[in-house]
C-alpha cells in the first residue's frame, strides 16, 4: 500500500459526512493516482522470514511491520536494494505497487510516470520492460528529503549513477539493484516473505494488470503468501474472481461504506489498510479499533508522513494497529520491539 502524500480524494459524501468521506478517500493506497534482475541480483544475506504465508503472519501473536515501498524514506523507492535493506532491518512483510509495461511485464512502480524517481519523464505503460529497467531508479533519492525533492546539490543524491555504472554500488549490491524491478524479481528473491501488493490504475484498464498478476502469482505458487488490493473496487472484484483463495484488502467504496454506514466486509478482505489521520480528521480511532476487532478484522495502518519514526510507529501499535506499513523499516522494527517490551 502507499502513503497519502499527494493524494486526491475522489468520492463525495452525503451532507454532513463530507469531511469524513474525504478523510477516507485515500484509504486504499491512492497516492498520486537490458537483462532482467535475477533472484541472485544481490549478494546481501537476507534475514529469515518470521512467517512465509499470510495465515502464518496473522498467527504470529504480535503486531507486524511492513516495509512500505522498499523503505522509501531511507532507500530509493521500490528498488531491490531497498527491499533487501528492509529485509535486513527485520520487516515481517514486503510492500509494493505494480503496473504493467507496454510489453505486458509487471514492474514494481508506484507512479504512472517515471518522473519522481528516475532521470526521465515517461509513462510506464508506454515503455517496454527493457526501457524502464535501464533507468536509474535511485536518481532522485536525496539524503535530506528521500524520494520527495529535486533541486538539491548533486552530492545530496547519494545513489545517483549507481544504476548506470558511473558510481560503484554499496558492498554486496549490483547496479541492477537500483533499477525498476519486475514483480517476479522480488517474489523470487524473497520466496519466504509475504508480499502486500497494490494493483495501480483503474478499471477497465487495470483489469489487464490484474490478469497478469493472477497468472504470475499462480506460476510462482504464491497464492497463500500475498495480500492484494486496489483503490478500485471493480479491480478487487475482478481479481477475486480469478483467484478467490488469495487474501485481499477492500477497495475504497467498500471500506468507506463500512466506516460510515456499518455492515460487514467479507472475510477474504479482512485485512483493512487505513491511515491514522487524513486532512485533520482522525480515522484510526479507538471506536474503529474496537469495532474492527469485534468483527474479526485485521488493521494494518500506514502513517501520513509526520509519524514516520519510531515514536510514531510505537504510538500506532499502542493504539491497536495489528501492522504498521513503515517507510523507515528499521524504526518500525524498533517500535515493534519496544511495544513487545511494554
N, C-alpha and C positions, 0 to 999 in steps of 0.2 A: 504494500500500500504506500501511498505517497502523502506528503505533508500538505497543509492547507495554504502554503505560501503561494501567492499569486493566483488563488482560486477564485472563480466566479460562480456564485450560486445561480441555478437555473430555474428552480421550482418556486412558484409563488404560492402564497397561502391564503386561506380564507381570512376575513377581517379578524383581528385580534390574535392571529397566530403568525403574522408575517415575520416578526423578528425571530421567533423560534425556528420557523421553517428555513429562513435564511441561514440560521446557525447550523442547520442540518444539511444544507445544500452541498456541502463538501464532504459529507460523511464517508464517501466511498473512494477516497483517493483521487480527487478530481483536480489535482494541482496542474494548472496550465492546460486545462484540457489539451587479394592476397591469399594466403593459406589460412585455413581455419586453425584457431587455437585447439589444442587437444587437451585431454584430461590431465596430461602431464605438463601443461604450459608453464607451471611454476614449480620450482623445486622446494618451495617452502613447505615444511611439515605441518599438516593440518591437525588441529586439536580434535579429540574424539567427540563425536556427537552424543548428547545425552539420551536421545531417542530418535529412531530412524523412521518412525511413522507418526502420522497425526494423532492417532489413538495413544501412542506412547508419549508424545509431548503433553497431551491433555491429562495423562495419568501420572505425571511427574510429582504431583503433590506440592508444587510450588509455582510461583509466577515464572514466566519465561521472558527472555529478551530476544527480540528480532533485530537484525541488523539492517536498518532502513536504507534501501538503495545502495548497499555495499558500504554503509557508514559514510554518507555523503558529507558530513561535517568535518571528517578527518581524512578522507581519501577521495580521489576522483570518482565522481558519480558513476555507479553501475559498471565498474571495471573488475576484471579478475583479481587485480591487486587489492581492490577494496574488499571484495568478498573473502579473499584469503586472510586479510588483516582482521576482518570481522570474526572469522573462524578462530584465528589466533587469540583474539580477545575473549573468546568463550561464549559467543552467542548460541542460542538454542535453535533458532530458525533463521534462514536466509530470506531476504525480501527483495523483490524485483518487479519491474514492469516490462511488458513485452509489446512489441509491434512487429509488423512484417515488412520485409523489404520488397522491392519491385519484382524480385525473382522468388518471392514466397519463402524466404528464410526468416524464422523467428529470431529477432535480436532483442537484447536487453537494453531498452531505451525508454526513457520517460516522456520526453517532449516529442511532438510530432515533427520537429526540425532538429538539426544538429547544432544550431547556433550557440546554445548555452554552454556546451561542454567541449566543442571541437573548434578547429580553426576555420571551418566553413559554415555556411548557412544554406542548408538544403533540406527538402522534405524527405523524411525517412522512406516513405512509400515510393519516392522517385529514384532512390538509389538501389543498386544491386548490393548483395551482401559483400562482394569483393570491394566495392567502392566505399561502403560505410566502414568496413573493417580496417581499411587503410588509414582512416582518420585518427588524429591524435585526441583521444578521449580524456586526456589529462591536461589539455591545453589551457583551460581557464580555471583550473584549481589553484586558489591562492592561499598562502599561509595565513592571511588576515581575514579573509571572508569566504573561504571554502569555494563552493561552486556558484557563488552568487554575485560576483562583481567583475568588471573589467576596469581598465584604466590604471591598474596598479603598476609599480615599477616591474620591469621584466624579471628581476631577481625574485620577486614575490611568487611567481608561478613556478613552483618548485618541481613539478612533474612535467613541465612543457618540454617537448623534444625527445622524451624517452621513447615514445611510440615510433618516431621516425628515425631513431638511431643517432640523433645528434647529441644525446645525453645518455650516459650509462644508467641502467636501471639499478634500483637498490639490490643488495645482495640477496640471492635466492629467487630473483624475478627476471622476466624477459620483457622485451619490448612489447610483445603481443599482450602482455598483462595490462597494458594501458590502452588497448583498443576497445571498440564496441564489440562485446562478445555475443555469441549465439546463446539462446536459452540452453541448448544442448551442452554447450561448454560448461556452464555452471552445474547443470544437473549431473553430468558425468564426472566432473571434477570432485564433487562432494555428494556421492550417492547415498550417504547415510544421514544427510541433513534434510529435514523438512524444508520446503520452499513455499513461501507465500507469494502468489503471483497475481498481479493485476493485468487484465486484458485492457489495453488502451484503445480509445476510439469508441464509436457508437454504431448502433445498428442502422442500416444493414451492413455497412462496410466491415464492421468488426466481426461479423459472423465468420468471414473467411479466416481471420486470425484465430477465432475460437476453434474452428475446424482443424487448423494446423496444430494448435496446442493440444487438442484432444488426441490427435494422431501421434504426436511426439510423446506425450505422457504415457500413452499405451505402449509405444515402441520401447520406451525406457523402463517400463514396469514400475511406474511411479504413481499409480492411481491411489495408493494408500499413504503417500508421503508428500502430497501437495495440498495447499488450500488455494482456491481460485476465486477471484472476484472481479467485478467490473463496476464502473459508475452506472452503467446502463442495465436496467432490469431485463430488457429483452435479450441482451447478450448473456446474462446469467442464465435465463431460461433456455436459451439455445444450447449453451454448453452443458447444462444439466441434462438435457435430453440426449446428448451424445455420450456422456459419462456420468450416469446418476450415482455411481459409487464414490465419486470424488467429493470431498468436503468443500463447501463454498461459504462465502460470506455474502449477505444480502446486498442488493443494489439500493440506489438512492430512494426510489419510491417505496420499496418495501420497508426500509428502515425508518423513513420519515413517517409512514403510516403507523408503524409500531410505536414510535416515541410519542406521536401526537394523539393517536386515536385508540391505542391499546391493541388488543388482539394478540396474535401469536405469529411466530415465524417458524417455518418447517425446520426440523432438526438437521437436515442436510445443509442448512445455512446457520447453524447455531453459533458460529464464531462471529461475533459482532465487532466490527472495527470502526471506532469512533474517535474524534478529537475531544480533549477535555473542555475546550472553550473555542467559540468562534464569534468574532466580532463583538466581544464583550459579553456574550451570553454563555452561561455555563451549561454544558451538555452532559458531561460525566458527573452527575450529581449523586448524592447518597441515595435518593429515591430511585434513580435509574439503576444503580448498582443492586439495590435490594430487589427491585422488580426483575431484573435480568437473572439474578441468581435463583430467585424463586421459580423462574421459568426454565431453568436448566441451561441457560446460555453462557457463553464464554466471552469475556470482554478483553479485546486487545486494543490498546489505546496508543495513539501517536500524538506527541506534543505539537503545539502550534509554532514552534520556533524558540520562544522565550524559555521553555522548560527543557531545552536540550543539554542538560548537565546532570551530574549525579544527584544533586538535591531535587531537581525537578522530577527525575525518574523515580526517586525514592518516595516522593510525595504521591505520585500516581499509584505506586504499589500499596502504600498505606491507605489510600482511598478505595482500594478494591480492584485495581487492574489485575487481570489474570496474565496479561502480557503487555509489554511496552515495546513499541517499534522505534528503536533508538537510532538517531543519526550519528550518535557518538557511542559505538558499541561498548568500548571499554568502560565508559561511565555508566552505561546501562547495566553491565555485569556487576560493577562495584555497587550500584544501588540495590540490585537484587540480593547480593551477598549481605549488604547492610540490613536489608529488610528481613532476611532469614535470621539474622543475629539479634533482631529486636526482641 
